[in-house]
Amino acid sequence: MLHINDLTFHIEGKRIFDAATAGIPTGHKVGLVGRNGAGKSTLLRLITGELHPDDGGISTSKGARIGYVAQEAPGGATSLIDWVLGADQERASLLAEAETATDAHRIAEIQLRLTDIDAHSAPARAATILAGLGFDQAAQQRPCSEYSGGWRMRVALAAILFLEPEILLLDEPTNYLDLEGTLWLESYLKSYPHTVLIVSHDRDLLNAVPGAILHLDRGKLTLYSGGYDDFEEARREKQRLELKLKKKQDDEKRRIQAFIDRFKAKATKAKQAQSRVKALAKMQPIAAHVEDRVVPFFLPNPEKMLASPLLRMEDAAAGYEPGKPILKGLNLRIDQDDRIALLGQNGNGKSTFAKLVAGRLSPLSGNVYGANRVTAGYFAQHQLDDLNPLASPYDYIVKLMPEATEAQKRTKLGTFGFSADKADTKCANLSGGEKARLLLALTAFHAPHLLILDEPTNHLDIDSREMLIHALADYEGAVILISHDRHLVEATADRLWIVKAGTVSVYDGDMEGYRAELLAERGSGDRGGTRGESDDRIDRGAQRRASAQKRQQLAPLKRAMQEAEKRVEKLSAELARIDTTLADPDLYADAQRTQKITLERGQVAKKLGEAEEDWLAATSAYEDADRMQEESAVV
């Protein structure tokens, strides 16, 4: 049992937990969610004892081991497999003692204990976990120092999984994983035999693994049964009830106040009025909880649409050294309305392919047609570290809009979700999510024909990820996506390409099929096969192809609707300007000018009426076509 009792904790005077209470039964798997900065990682550090509460406490079952991935990644000359095995200090100590022990009784005790902890199968278990996280047999023998920080954090995760602690604490475990590693981890955790508390913004992981969601909001903890989708529905229902109760209470307050105002001066009703004053004072206000508004993402559409294909590759090869291609035999095309997700484990060449498409690499051989006319925006996760810590979002916009006024620059920043205070905040003081938002804004600033997004969601919370999905749905250019977030992939992509065996090819299956193939290759992560998987899966590949066809067919109608809407907005602004002019009393001293402006207003009003009719007609045509396609799909 993990029990949090009246937990109160402050950081630099700010209250993070306010008498928070929650209980997690032994063996349960729980997802810990909340907005960025709410205190989720702080709670994990309180559970481990790294931090100490100001009041209240946290208790666990007697003797329960707590496993938590340290922030420091393993390094040095120790091999990956030995480092993971060394995490079990008892096993390592017993094996070392067994080498030197001479007393027969002690040798027997050591061997008995080694059998009890299943020490002899440990190398196989460690190797299986490392393989699941993307390290083949050869990679497992290499020293930790040869790997980058992200890969070494995978090793740290492998060590904690290998230890199998009774309470497993995971803080954004998928941030350092590719999609393949994420899918394996999901299967592994589903069958983990002990208590798990996961901090994550991965919706699919939170739906698949936990049986409950622990919500941290304004210093309080609330436990909801079910996965993340169940939690969202329960939370919305709770908010609807709160709003209903608050309205009822507000109506009652108004009724009582009206009685008081009417009769407080009348002697015959004074006593009754006074009693109502007391009742009103004692009435506890119901604070209807309203979620903080999540600022949407803005991805400007290309000003000039290009004919498909945008890019066409013929027997192209890509790499960084002549004669040493990482990818070859590339025969692909990218169309204007494509939404392509790249599959394949890290190290297979996904980033190399992205750089080729973005024009940052020239083909070593073969041809890439269209590259000279296509503008591409390239978002790469590592670019967050390249942001100048002393520069603000406003400083970056100044460079991109040198001729614009300050008001225009700040308005532009506002469209990307940066308020006045955040616009002037140094990058060093921005959160990870704010830095990601800034980088996305810079990537899309010039309205490219093609967006290439390499792990864009690592620092975004779930609500922000949903906003990104909506923005990508509205964006009219092509998108190439590399992400471990399966929900983002399934909601956005209608084509899957796999980077494997030194080339890139079309993957005809869906994500469920890919998951099954992956687990079969790496060894199932759920210790007993993929239990609970249905054979009659939805053909999401067919759905994606149908979605792409639908979008292509509706594109002209959608474009006509949007153009009509822009015309209405332009004429409405023009009419408002004229009305402002006509409202000026000084205008009427000049009869000729007054007549001219009045005539102009009539002409603009007429054009606005016609434009509104065109807009309504275009909207109706688009919606009718969309509905007919939906109905035909159902039939």
C-alpha positions as CSV (number, residue, x, y, z in Angstrom):
1,M,0.0,0.0,0.0
2,L,1.2,3.5,-0.9
3,H,-0.6,6.0,1.2
4,I,-0.3,9.8,1.0
5,N,-1.8,11.4,4.1
6,D,-2.5,15.2,4.4
7,L,0.6,16.0,2.4
8,T,1.6,19.6,2.5
9,F,4.8,20.9,0.8
10,H,6.1,24.3,-0.3
11,I,8.9,25.3,-2.7
12,E,10.2,28.8,-2.2
13,G,7.0,29.9,-0.5
14,K,4.7,28.4,-3.2
15,R,2.3,25.7,-1.9
16,I,2.7,22.7,-4.2
17,F,0.6,20.3,-2.0
18,D,-2.2,21.4,0.3
19,A,-3.3,18.6,2.7
20,A,-3.3,16.2,-0.3
21,T,-4.5,12.6,0.4
22,A,-4.6,9.5,-1.7
23,G,-4.1,5.7,-1.4
24,I,-2.8,3.3,-4.0
25,P,-3.4,-0.4,-3.2
26,T,-0.6,-2.9,-3.5
27,G,-0.1,-4.2,-7.1
28,H,-2.2,-1.5,-8.7
29,K,-0.9,0.6,-11.7
30,V,-1.8,4.3,-11.5
31,G,-1.1,7.1,-13.9
32,L,-0.2,10.5,-12.3
33,V,-1.4,13.4,-14.4
34,G,-1.7,17.2,-14.1
35,R,-0.6,20.3,-15.9
36,N,3.1,21.1,-16.4
37,G,4.4,22.6,-13.1
38,A,1.7,21.1,-11.0
39,G,4.2,19.1,-8.9
40,K,4.1,15.6,-10.4
41,S,7.9,15.0,-10.3
42,T,8.0,16.6,-6.9
43,L,5.6,14.0,-5.6
44,L,7.8,11.2,-6.9
45,R,10.8,12.7,-5.1
46,L,8.7,13.0,-1.9
47,I,7.8,9.3,-2.2
48,T,11.5,8.3,-2.6
49,G,12.5,10.4,0.4
50,E,14.7,12.7,-1.6
51,L,12.4,15.6,-0.4
52,H,10.6,15.8,2.9
53,P,7.1,17.1,3.4
54,D,6.3,20.2,5.5
55,D,3.4,18.4,7.0
56,G,1.6,15.1,6.7
57,G,3.4,12.0,5.4
58,I,3.8,9.2,2.9
59,S,3.9,5.6,4.0
60,T,4.5,2.3,2.1
61,S,4.1,-1.4,2.9
62,K,6.8,-2.7,5.3
63,G,9.9,-3.7,3.4
64,A,8.7,-2.5,0.0
65,R,11.5,-1.4,-2.3
66,I,11.0,1.8,-4.3
67,G,12.5,2.0,-7.8
68,Y,13.0,5.4,-9.4
69,V,15.1,6.3,-12.5
70,A,17.8,8.7,-11.4
71,Q,18.5,11.8,-13.4
72,E,22.1,10.9,-13.9
73,A,22.6,8.6,-16.9
74,P,25.1,5.7,-16.5
75,G,28.6,6.2,-18.0
76,G,32.1,4.8,-17.9
77,A,33.6,1.7,-19.4
78,T,31.1,-0.8,-17.9
79,S,29.1,-2.6,-20.6
80,L,25.4,-2.1,-20.8
81,I,24.6,-5.6,-19.7
82,D,27.0,-5.5,-16.8
83,W,25.7,-2.2,-15.6
84,V,22.1,-3.5,-15.6
85,L,23.1,-6.6,-13.8
86,G,25.1,-4.6,-11.3
87,A,22.0,-2.7,-10.3
88,D,21.0,-5.8,-8.2
89,Q,23.5,-5.2,-5.5
90,E,22.6,-8.2,-3.4
91,R,23.2,-10.5,-6.4
92,A,26.5,-8.9,-7.2
93,S,27.6,-9.1,-3.6
94,L,26.7,-12.7,-3.3
95,L,28.4,-13.7,-6.5
96,A,31.6,-11.8,-5.4
97,E,31.5,-13.6,-2.0
98,A,30.9,-17.0,-3.7
99,E,34.3,-16.5,-5.5
100,T,36.2,-16.3,-2.3
101,A,34.1,-18.2,0.3
102,T,35.8,-21.3,1.9
103,D,33.3,-22.2,4.6
104,A,31.0,-25.0,3.3
105,H,28.1,-23.8,5.4
106,R,28.4,-20.2,4.1
107,I,28.8,-21.4,0.5
108,A,25.5,-23.4,0.9
109,E,23.8,-20.3,2.3
110,I,25.0,-18.2,-0.7
111,Q,23.9,-20.7,-3.3
112,L,20.5,-21.1,-1.6
113,R,20.0,-17.3,-1.6
114,L,21.1,-17.0,-5.2
115,T,18.5,-19.6,-6.1
116,D,15.8,-17.8,-4.1
117,I,16.4,-14.5,-6.0
118,D,16.6,-16.4,-9.3
119,A,20.1,-15.0,-9.8
120,H,21.1,-17.5,-12.5
121,S,18.4,-16.3,-14.9
122,A,19.3,-12.7,-14.3
123,P,21.6,-12.3,-17.4
124,A,18.8,-13.6,-19.7
125,R,16.2,-11.3,-18.1
126,A,18.5,-8.3,-18.3
127,A,19.3,-9.0,-22.0
128,T,15.5,-9.3,-22.8
129,I,14.8,-5.9,-21.2
130,L,17.7,-4.3,-23.0
131,A,16.6,-5.8,-26.3
132,G,13.0,-4.6,-25.8
133,L,14.4,-1.1,-25.3
134,G,16.3,-1.2,-28.5
135,F,19.8,-2.7,-27.7
136,D,20.7,-5.8,-29.7
137,Q,23.2,-8.4,-28.4
138,A,26.2,-6.6,-29.8
139,A,25.1,-3.2,-28.4
140,Q,24.7,-4.7,-24.9
141,Q,28.4,-5.5,-24.8
142,R,29.5,-2.0,-25.6
143,P,30.5,0.4,-22.8
144,C,28.0,3.0,-21.6
145,S,30.3,5.8,-22.5
146,E,29.8,5.2,-26.2
147,Y,26.2,6.2,-26.1
148,S,24.5,9.6,-26.0
149,G,22.6,10.8,-23.0
150,G,19.2,9.7,-24.3
151,W,20.4,6.2,-25.0
152,R,22.0,5.9,-21.6
153,M,18.8,7.0,-19.9
154,R,17.3,3.9,-21.6
155,V,19.9,1.8,-19.8
156,A,18.9,3.4,-16.5
157,L,15.3,2.5,-17.2
158,A,16.3,-1.0,-18.0
159,A,18.2,-1.3,-14.7
160,I,15.1,-0.3,-12.7
161,L,12.8,-2.7,-14.7
162,F,15.4,-5.5,-14.1
163,L,15.3,-4.9,-10.3
164,E,11.5,-5.3,-10.2
165,P,10.9,-3.1,-7.1
166,E,7.6,-3.4,-5.2
167,I,6.9,0.2,-6.0
168,L,8.0,1.4,-9.4
169,L,8.0,5.1,-10.1
170,L,8.3,6.3,-13.7
171,D,8.7,9.9,-14.7
172,E,8.0,10.4,-18.4
173,P,9.6,7.1,-19.3
174,T,8.8,7.4,-23.0
175,N,10.7,10.7,-23.5
176,Y,13.9,8.9,-24.3
177,L,12.3,6.1,-26.3
178,D,11.3,5.8,-29.9
179,L,7.9,4.5,-30.9
180,E,9.2,1.0,-31.0
181,G,10.6,1.2,-27.4
182,T,7.3,2.8,-26.2
183,L,5.2,0.0,-27.6
184,W,7.5,-2.6,-25.9
185,L,7.4,-0.8,-22.6
186,E,3.6,-0.6,-22.7
187,S,3.4,-4.4,-23.0
188,Y,6.0,-4.9,-20.3
189,L,4.3,-2.7,-17.8
190,K,0.8,-4.3,-18.4
191,S,2.1,-7.5,-16.9
192,Y,4.4,-6.0,-14.2
193,P,3.7,-7.8,-11.0
194,H,3.9,-4.9,-8.5
195,T,2.7,-1.4,-7.9
196,V,3.5,1.2,-10.6
197,L,3.0,5.0,-10.5
198,I,3.6,6.6,-13.9
199,V,3.9,10.3,-14.7
200,S,3.3,10.6,-18.4
201,H,1.7,12.7,-21.2
202,D,1.3,9.7,-23.5
203,R,-2.4,9.1,-23.8
204,D,-2.1,5.6,-25.2
205,L,0.2,4.5,-22.4
206,L,-2.2,6.0,-19.8
207,N,-5.1,4.1,-21.4
208,A,-3.3,0.8,-21.8
209,V,-1.4,0.3,-18.5
210,P,-3.0,2.0,-15.5
211,G,-6.2,0.9,-13.9
212,A,-6.7,4.3,-12.3
213,I,-5.6,7.9,-12.8
214,L,-4.4,10.1,-9.9
215,H,-5.1,13.8,-10.8
216,L,-2.9,16.5,-9.2
217,D,-4.6,19.9,-9.4
218,R,-4.1,22.9,-7.3
219,G,-2.3,21.0,-4.6
220,K,-5.0,18.3,-4.2
221,L,-5.0,14.6,-5.3
222,T,-8.1,12.9,-6.7
223,L,-8.1,9.2,-7.7
224,Y,-10.3,8.2,-10.7
225,S,-10.9,4.6,-11.8
226,G,-10.1,3.5,-15.3
227,G,-7.6,4.8,-17.9
228,Y,-7.1,8.3,-19.2
229,D,-10.2,8.5,-21.4
230,D,-12.3,7.4,-18.5
231,F,-10.7,10.0,-16.3
232,E,-11.4,12.8,-18.8
233,E,-15.0,11.8,-19.1
234,A,-15.4,11.6,-15.3
235,R,-13.7,15.0,-14.9
236,R,-16.0,16.6,-17.5
237,E,-19.0,15.2,-15.7
238,K,-17.8,16.5,-12.4
239,Q,-17.3,20.0,-14.0
240,R,-20.8,19.9,-15.5
241,L,-22.2,19.0,-12.0
242,E,-20.2,21.8,-10.3
243,L,-21.5,24.3,-12.9
244,K,-25.1,23.2,-12.4
245,L,-24.8,23.4,-8.6
246,K,-23.1,26.8,-8.8
247,K,-25.9,28.1,-11.1
248,K,-28.5,26.8,-8.6
249,Q,-26.8,28.5,-5.7
250,D,-26.4,31.8,-7.6
251,D,-30.1,31.8,-8.4
252,E,-30.9,31.2,-4.8
253,K,-28.5,34.0,-3.7
254,R,-30.2,36.4,-6.1
255,R,-33.7,35.4,-4.8
256,I,-32.6,35.9,-1.2
257,Q,-30.9,39.2,-2.0
258,A,-34.0,40.4,-3.8
259,F,-36.1,39.7,-0.7
260,I,-33.6,41.5,1.5
261,D,-33.5,44.6,-0.7
262,R,-37.3,44.7,-0.9
263,F,-38.2,44.2,2.7
264,K,-35.3,45.3,4.9
265,A,-36.8,48.8,5.4
266,K,-40.3,47.4,6.4
267,A,-40.8,46.9,10.1
268,T,-43.1,43.9,9.6
269,K,-40.6,42.1,7.4
270,A,-37.4,43.3,9.1
271,K,-36.9,40.1,11.2
272,Q,-37.4,37.9,8.2
273,A,-35.0,40.0,6.1
274,Q,-32.4,39.8,8.8
275,S,-32.6,36.0,9.0
276,R,-32.0,35.9,5.3
277,V,-29.0,38.1,5.6
278,K,-27.6,35.6,8.1
279,A,-28.5,32.7,5.8
280,L,-26.8,34.4,2.9
281,A,-23.6,35.0,5.0
282,K,-23.5,31.3,6.0
283,M,-23.9,30.0,2.5
284,Q,-20.7,28.3,1.4
285,P,-19.8,29.3,-2.1
286,I,-19.5,26.6,-4.7
287,A,-16.5,27.3,-6.8
288,A,-17.1,25.7,-10.2
289,H,-13.8,24.6,-11.4
290,V,-12.9,25.8,-14.8
291,E,-9.8,24.4,-16.5
292,D,-7.1,26.8,-17.4
293,R,-7.4,27.6,-21.1
294,V,-4.8,25.9,-23.3
295,V,-3.5,28.2,-25.9
296,P,-3.9,26.7,-29.4
297,F,-1.1,26.2,-31.8
298,F,-1.0,28.2,-35.1
299,L,0.5,26.8,-38.2
300,P,0.1,29.2,-41.1
301,N,-0.9,27.7,-44.4
302,P,1.3,28.0,-47.5
303,E,0.5,31.2,-49.4
304,K,0.9,29.4,-52.7
305,M,-0.1,25.8,-53.1
306,L,2.1,23.7,-55.3
307,A,1.0,20.9,-57.6
308,S,1.6,17.3,-56.5
309,P,4.1,15.7,-56.1
310,L,5.9,18.2,-53.9
311,L,9.0,15.9,-53.9
312,R,9.8,12.8,-55.9
313,M,12.8,10.6,-55.3
314,E,14.3,8.3,-57.9
315,D,16.9,5.8,-56.7
316,A,18.2,8.4,-54.2
317,A,20.8,7.7,-51.5
318,A,21.4,9.8,-48.4
319,G,24.3,9.9,-46.0
320,Y,27.1,12.1,-44.6
321,E,30.1,10.7,-46.4
322,P,30.5,10.0,-50.2
323,G,30.3,6.3,-50.9
324,K,28.9,5.5,-47.4
325,P,25.1,5.9,-47.7
326,I,22.9,5.4,-44.7
327,L,19.8,5.1,-46.9
328,K,19.7,4.0,-50.5
329,G,17.2,2.9,-53.1
330,L,14.7,5.7,-52.2
331,N,11.8,5.7,-54.7
332,L,9.1,7.7,-53.1
333,R,6.9,10.7,-53.6
334,I,5.4,13.3,-51.2
335,D,2.1,15.0,-52.2
336,Q,0.6,18.3,-51.1
337,D,-1.9,16.7,-48.7
338,D,0.3,13.9,-47.3
339,R,0.4,13.1,-43.6
340,I,3.3,10.6,-43.3
341,A,4.6,9.0,-40.1
342,L,8.0,7.4,-40.2
343,L,8.4,4.1,-38.3
344,G,11.6,2.4,-37.4
345,Q,13.8,2.3,-34.3
346,N,16.3,5.0,-33.5
347,G,19.6,4.7,-35.4
348,N,18.0,3.3,-38.6
349,G,18.1,6.7,-40.4
350,K,14.8,8.5,-39.7
351,S,16.6,11.8,-39.0
352,T,18.8,11.3,-42.0
353,F,15.8,10.9,-44.2
354,A,14.1,14.0,-42.6
355,K,17.2,16.1,-43.4
356,L,17.2,14.9,-47.0
357,V,13.5,15.9,-47.4
358,A,14.2,19.2,-45.6
359,G,17.0,20.0,-48.1
360,R,19.7,19.9,-45.4
361,L,21.3,17.0,-47.1
362,S,22.0,16.6,-50.8
363,P,21.5,13.1,-52.2
364,L,24.7,11.1,-52.5
365,S,23.3,9.6,-55.7
366,G,20.0,9.5,-57.6
367,N,17.6,12.4,-57.8
368,V,15.2,14.4,-55.6
369,Y,12.9,16.3,-57.8
370,G,11.1,19.4,-56.6
371,A,13.5,20.3,-53.8
372,N,14.3,23.7,-55.3
373,R,10.7,24.9,-55.3
374,V,9.5,23.4,-51.9
375,T,9.9,25.3,-48.7
376,A,10.3,23.0,-45.6
377,G,10.0,23.7,-41.9
378,Y,12.1,21.3,-39.8
379,F,11.5,20.8,-36.1
380,A,14.0,18.6,-34.3
381,Q,13.9,18.0,-30.5
382,H,17.7,18.7,-30.1
383,Q,17.1,22.2,-31.4
384,L,15.5,23.1,-28.0
385,D,19.1,23.1,-26.6
386,D,20.2,25.5,-29.4
387,L,17.9,28.3,-28.3
388,N,19.8,31.2,-27.0
389,P,19.1,31.2,-23.2
390,L,19.5,35.0,-23.0
391,A,17.1,35.7,-25.9
392,S,13.4,36.1,-25.6
393,P,10.6,35.0,-28.0
394,Y,10.3,38.8,-28.9
395,D,14.1,38.9,-29.8
396,Y,13.6,36.0,-32.2
397,I,10.5,37.7,-33.9
398,V,12.5,40.9,-34.3
399,K,15.0,39.1,-36.5
400,L,12.2,37.5,-38.6
401,M,10.2,40.8,-38.9
402,P,12.8,43.6,-38.9
403,E,10.6,46.0,-40.8
404,A,7.4,45.5,-38.7
405,T,6.2,47.7,-35.9
406,E,6.5,46.6,-32.3
407,A,2.7,46.2,-32.2
408,Q,2.8,43.9,-35.3
409,K,5.6,41.8,-33.8
410,R,3.7,41.3,-30.5
411,T,0.5,40.5,-32.3
412,K,2.4,37.9,-34.3
413,L,3.7,36.4,-31.1
414,G,0.2,36.4,-29.6
415,T,-1.0,34.2,-32.5
416,F,1.7,31.7,-31.5
417,G,0.5,31.7,-27.9
418,F,3.0,34.1,-26.2
419,S,1.3,36.7,-24.0
420,A,3.0,40.0,-23.2
421,D,4.9,38.7,-20.2
422,K,6.0,35.5,-21.9
423,A,7.1,37.4,-25.0
424,D,9.8,39.1,-23.0
425,T,10.8,36.1,-20.9
426,K,14.4,34.8,-21.5
427,C,14.5,31.3,-23.0
428,A,16.5,30.1,-19.9
429,N,13.3,30.8,-17.9
430,L,10.8,29.3,-20.2
431,S,9.4,25.8,-19.5
432,G,10.1,22.9,-21.8
433,G,6.6,23.2,-23.2
434,E,7.1,26.9,-23.9
435,K,10.4,26.3,-25.6
436,A,8.8,23.6,-27.8
437,R,6.0,26.1,-28.6
438,L,8.6,28.8,-29.6
439,L,10.5,26.3,-31.8
440,L,7.3,25.2,-33.5
441,A,6.5,28.9,-34.1
442,L,9.9,29.5,-35.7
443,T,9.6,26.3,-37.7
444,A,6.3,27.3,-39.2
445,F,6.8,31.1,-39.4
446,H,7.3,31.4,-43.1
447,A,4.3,29.1,-43.9
448,P,6.3,26.2,-45.5
449,H,4.8,23.8,-48.0
450,L,6.1,20.9,-45.9
451,L,6.5,20.5,-42.1
452,I,8.9,17.9,-40.8
453,L,8.3,17.3,-37.1
454,D,10.9,15.1,-35.2
455,E,9.5,14.3,-31.7
456,P,7.6,17.6,-31.3
457,T,5.6,16.5,-28.1
458,N,8.3,15.5,-25.6
459,H,7.7,18.6,-23.4
460,L,4.0,19.1,-24.1
461,D,1.2,18.1,-21.7
462,I,-1.7,16.1,-23.0
463,D,-4.0,19.1,-23.6
464,S,-1.3,20.8,-25.6
465,R,-0.7,17.7,-27.6
466,E,-4.4,17.7,-28.5
467,M,-4.1,21.3,-29.6
468,L,-1.2,20.3,-31.9
469,I,-3.3,17.6,-33.4
470,H,-6.0,20.2,-34.2
471,A,-3.4,22.6,-35.7
472,L,-2.0,19.8,-37.9
473,A,-5.5,18.9,-39.1
474,D,-6.1,22.6,-40.2
475,Y,-2.7,22.9,-41.8
476,E,-3.0,22.5,-45.6
477,G,0.6,21.6,-46.4
478,A,2.3,18.2,-46.2
479,V,3.5,16.7,-42.9
480,I,6.2,14.2,-42.1
481,L,6.1,13.0,-38.5
482,I,8.6,11.2,-36.3
483,S,7.1,10.5,-32.9
484,H,6.8,8.0,-30.1
485,D,3.3,9.3,-29.3
486,R,1.0,6.7,-30.9
487,H,-2.1,8.8,-30.3
488,L,-0.5,11.6,-32.2
489,V,0.5,9.3,-35.0
490,E,-2.9,7.6,-35.3
491,A,-4.8,11.0,-35.1
492,T,-2.5,12.7,-37.7
493,A,-0.9,10.3,-40.1
494,D,-2.8,8.7,-43.0
495,R,0.4,7.0,-44.5
496,L,3.0,4.9,-42.7
497,W,6.6,4.6,-44.0
498,I,9.1,2.3,-42.4
499,V,12.9,3.1,-42.2
500,K,14.6,-0.3,-42.0
501,A,17.5,-2.2,-43.6
502,G,19.0,0.9,-45.1
503,T,16.0,2.1,-47.0
504,V,12.5,3.7,-46.6
505,S,9.5,1.9,-47.9
506,V,5.7,2.1,-47.6
507,Y,4.2,0.1,-44.7
508,D,0.8,-1.2,-45.7
509,G,-0.4,-2.3,-42.2
510,D,-1.7,-0.3,-39.3
511,M,-0.2,0.5,-35.9
512,E,-1.7,-2.6,-34.2
513,G,-0.1,-4.8,-36.8
514,Y,3.2,-3.0,-36.5
515,R,3.0,-3.4,-32.7
516,A,2.5,-7.1,-33.0
517,E,5.4,-7.5,-35.5
518,L,7.7,-5.5,-33.2
519,L,6.9,-7.5,-30.1
520,A,7.4,-10.7,-32.1
521,E,10.9,-9.5,-33.2
522,R,12.0,-8.2,-29.8
523,G,10.4,-10.7,-27.6
524,S,7.1,-10.0,-26.0
525,G,7.2,-7.5,-23.2
526,D,4.2,-8.8,-21.4
527,R,5.8,-12.1,-20.0
528,G,3.1,-14.2,-21.4
529,G,2.4,-13.1,-24.9
530,T,0.1,-10.3,-25.9
531,R,-2.8,-11.3,-23.8
532,G,-6.2,-9.7,-24.5
533,E,-5.4,-8.8,-28.1
534,S,-8.3,-9.2,-30.5
535,D,-7.8,-10.8,-33.9
536,D,-10.5,-8.8,-35.5
537,R,-8.7,-5.5,-35.5
538,I,-9.8,-2.4,-37.4
539,D,-8.0,-1.9,-40.6
540,R,-6.5,1.5,-39.8
541,G,-4.4,1.4,-42.9
542,A,-7.5,1.4,-45.0
543,Q,-8.9,4.2,-42.8
544,R,-5.9,6.3,-43.4
545,R,-6.0,5.8,-47.2
546,A,-9.7,6.7,-47.2
547,S,-9.1,9.8,-45.0
548,A,-6.4,11.0,-47.5
549,Q,-8.7,10.4,-50.5
550,K,-11.5,12.3,-48.7
551,R,-9.3,15.2,-47.9
552,Q,-8.1,15.4,-51.5
553,Q,-11.7,15.4,-52.8
554,L,-12.9,18.0,-50.3
555,A,-9.8,20.3,-50.7
556,P,-11.2,22.5,-53.5
557,L,-14.5,23.0,-51.6
558,K,-12.7,23.7,-48.4
559,R,-10.4,26.2,-50.1
560,A,-13.4,28.0,-51.7
561,M,-15.0,28.2,-48.3
562,Q,-11.9,29.6,-46.6
563,E,-11.4,32.2,-49.4
564,A,-15.0,33.3,-49.1
565,E,-14.6,33.6,-45.3
566,K,-11.4,35.7,-45.8
567,R,-13.3,38.0,-48.2
568,V,-16.1,38.4,-45.6
569,E,-13.5,39.3,-42.9
570,K,-11.8,41.8,-45.1
571,L,-15.0,43.6,-46.1
572,S,-16.2,43.5,-42.5
573,A,-13.0,45.2,-41.4
574,E,-13.4,47.8,-44.2
575,L,-17.0,48.5,-43.2
576,A,-16.0,48.9,-39.6
577,R,-13.3,51.4,-40.7
578,I,-15.9,53.5,-42.7
579,D,-18.3,53.4,-39.8
580,T,-15.6,54.8,-37.5
581,T,-15.0,57.6,-39.9
582,L,-18.7,58.4,-40.2
583,A,-18.9,58.5,-36.4
584,D,-16.5,61.5,-36.3
585,P,-18.5,64.7,-35.9
586,D,-15.8,66.8,-37.7
587,L,-16.5,64.9,-40.9
588,Y,-19.8,66.6,-41.5
589,A,-18.2,70.0,-42.0
590,D,-17.3,68.8,-45.4
591,A,-20.5,67.8,-47.2
592,Q,-18.8,66.6,-50.3
593,R,-16.5,64.2,-48.4
594,T,-19.4,63.0,-46.3
595,Q,-21.4,62.2,-49.4
596,K,-18.4,60.3,-50.9
597,I,-17.8,58.2,-47.7
598,T,-21.6,57.5,-47.4
599,L,-21.7,56.3,-51.0
600,E,-18.6,54.2,-50.3
601,R,-20.2,52.6,-47.3
602,G,-23.2,51.6,-49.4
603,Q,-21.0,49.9,-52.0
604,V,-19.0,48.0,-49.3
605,A,-22.1,46.9,-47.5
606,K,-23.5,45.6,-50.8
607,K,-20.3,43.7,-51.5
608,L,-20.3,42.3,-47.9
609,G,-23.8,41.0,-48.4
610,E,-22.8,39.3,-51.6
611,A,-19.7,37.9,-49.9
612,E,-21.7,36.5,-47.0
613,E,-24.0,34.8,-49.4
614,D,-21.0,33.3,-51.2
615,W,-19.6,32.2,-47.9
616,L,-22.8,30.5,-46.8
617,A,-23.1,28.8,-50.2
618,A,-19.5,27.5,-50.1
619,T,-19.9,26.4,-46.5
620,S,-23.1,24.5,-47.3
621,A,-21.4,22.9,-50.3
622,Y,-18.5,21.7,-48.2
623,E,-20.6,20.4,-45.4
624,D,-23.0,18.6,-47.8
625,A,-20.1,16.9,-49.5
626,D,-18.5,16.0,-46.2
627,R,-21.8,14.5,-44.9
628,M,-22.3,12.6,-48.2
629,Q,-18.9,11.1,-47.9
630,E,-19.5,10.1,-44.2
631,E,-22.8,8.5,-45.2
632,S,-21.3,6.6,-48.1
633,A,-18.5,5.4,-45.8
634,V,-21.1,4.0,-43.3
635,V,-23.0,2.2,-46.1
